[in-house]
Amino acid sequence: MHNESPIKRRQSTRIYVGDVPIGDGAPIAVQSMTNTRTTDVAATVAQIQALENVGADIVRVSVPTMDAAEAFKLIKQQVNIPLVADIHFDYRIALKVAEYGVDCLRINPGNIGREDRIRAVVDCARDNNIPIRIGVNGGSLEKDIQQKYGEPTPDALVESAMRHVDILDRLNFDQFKVSVKASDVFLAVDSYRRLAQQIRQPLHLGITEAGGARAGSVKSAVGLGMLLAEGIGDTLRVSLAADPVEEIKVGFDILKSLRIRSRGINFIACPTCSRQEFDVIGTVNELEQRLEDITIPMDVSVIGCVVNGPGEAEVSHLGIAGGNRKSAFYEDGLRQKERFDNDNVIEQLEAKIRAKASMLDTANRIDVTEK
């Protein structure tokens, strides 16, 4: 029920990764990358399906060898979500996964080698309607660029990116997106800002090697948040040294906080104080775990007392405000006659949320059908 985001998106061209639109105002796609051995087909398929279950739009898979390419063929046959193949240097692997139905190639043209090899990959991508992601990383710049700048700088990252862009331009291929990732927030942000002014293609955002689950989430939220608030970014990955499923959850939380894209329940909860009439923290944590299966966007406020409770409830789909032994319940901003027993808040609120989600989902389906 909160207002739409005031952010004005950067104008960009449109590409498609499988059936997922990227750029030109399309919803910002959230993606992750598998960390299983690609040659372990069962484990990789299971991880891709787990990522899809929490809302991933795209999954990247590393394909470092021909054995991995053969495994990729089997993986692709068992999943529905679009797959990006992460390839470095060996153009033959790119041609092989293209044959096996890859949805996007993450490959830097300048790193492939001879002109005929670059042309072979680009022609293959064009013939099969496969976009390319140019992926520049502050930790792996070309040696001559490292020598020129001495250390990773925004100019160094953008020069590297434009070197690859120029190759694709020369070959008349415009179906690509670009990333200029760095582990330093300011380096990454400045690089993306500069690149955004030089090309029209979509930008894939990321703070690379961001860190563990907590620190990496914070760093990513700060860096990606700065760019997204300026309208920069068409797809993103939160890079964490953690379960890839967490990357998707944090990615959606970042978009949700900027009111760019909502998936699932947005819990508005107080940090708690001595005024709380029920266990707010325990309630919210339990509800988050129980309700992960709900994908319909909803605002639910869980406030432990009547200081901010009614105000937050008035701008939420559902809300409770703590009271003595029983808490007030709100729906669509209106206080209901029904009150919740403070000892049984979780079960009562879960039931209401599930019923509301079902109702909203039905309404959305009817609305889409009528349109």
Secondary structure, DSSP 8 states (H G I E B T S, - for coil): --------------EEETTEEESTT---EEEEE--S-TT-HHHHHHHHHHHHHTT-SEEEEE--SHHHHHHHHHHHHH--S-EEEE--S-HHHHHHHHHTT-SEEE--GGGT-SHHHHHHHHHHHHHTT--EEEEEETTS--HHHHHHHSS--HHHHHHHHHHHHHHHHHTT---EEEEEEBSSHHHHHHHHHHHHTT--S-BEE-BTT--SHHHHHHHHHHHHHHHHHTT--SEE----SS-HHHHHHHHHHHHHHTTS---SEEEEE----TT-SS-HHHHHHHHHHHTTT--S-EEEEEESSTTTHHHHHTTSSEEEE--SSEEEEEETTEEEEEEEEGGGHHHHHHHHHHHHHHHHHHHHHHHHHH-
